[in-house]
Structures are given as structure tokens and as C-alpha cells.
Amino acid sequence: MATITLKINEKTNTGKAIKNMILALINVPDVEIISEEKSPYSPAFIKKVSKARAEKGGITVNPDNLWESIK
């Protein structure tokens, strides 16, 4: 038996089609879907981070030299 892990972008048409195809295989006796991974982050937090990345004028900080980057 082999285990295959897939990451599917459900926002694209291709991702939706692949997910639907895999879900159709659930009734096949030789195929078992173990789990569906959920994001540990809330949608509101993801939206907030995405908005902050898109804004101009942000400050990039080097985590290796944190104190030197904050000047």
C-alpha cells in the first residue's frame, strides 16, 4: 500500500476538478482518504496579513539582526 499526500489549491478550476475527482473515489473500496488538512489560522488573520503585505511603505526587518534593523 502507498500513501500519497497532495496539496491542492481549491481556489483554481484545476484544483477544484482534482478535489472533486478524488472525492468521487471515496466509494472505491481500494481508496481511503485519511484526513483533510485545515489551516490553523483564522480567515480574518490571513486577510489582515495579506492586506499588510500588499500595502506600500512597510518596513522589512532582518530577524538575524533584529536590533540593528529597528533603527
N, C-alpha and C positions, 0 to 999 in steps of 0.2 A: 504494500500500500504506500502511496506517496502523498505527501502533504504539500499543497501549493498555497502560497499567500499572495493575494492580489490587492493592489491599491487602485481603486477605480475612482476617477473624478466624475461624480454623479451630475455635475453641472453641464457636462458636454453631451451632445447627442450620442457619440460613440460610447461614452461611459454609461449612459442610460441603457443603451442597447445591450451592452455586455452584462450589466447587472440584471436586466430582465431575462437574458438568456440563462444566466446562472441560476436565478430564482426558478426558472422553468425546470431546471434539472433536479430540483429538490425531490420530486416524486420518483426519480430513478433510484432503484434500490442500491446501486453501487456508488452513489454520490452522497456525501454527508457534508453539510455546511456547519462548521463548528461554532463560529461566533461572528458577529458583525461589530467591528471596532467603532466606538463613538469617540468624538473629540472630548478631551477633559475640560475644554474651555467653553464658556457660555458664548452664545452668538453675539450678545451685546459687547463683550470684551473683544472678540475678534473684529467686530465692526469698528470699535474705537481704535484698535491698534492699526488696522488698515487705513483708517482716515488719517491718523497721525503720520504714517509713512508717506502718504500722498501729499501732505502739506509741505510748502516750501519754507525755508528758514529754520529747519530743525537743526539740532546740534548732534553730531555723531561723537560718541565717546569711545575711546580705546579702553577696553576692560583690563588690558595688561598694565597700562599707565593711567589708572583712574584719576589720581590726584593731579597729575600733570595735565590731563585733558580738560579739567574743570576750570582752568584759569580764566 
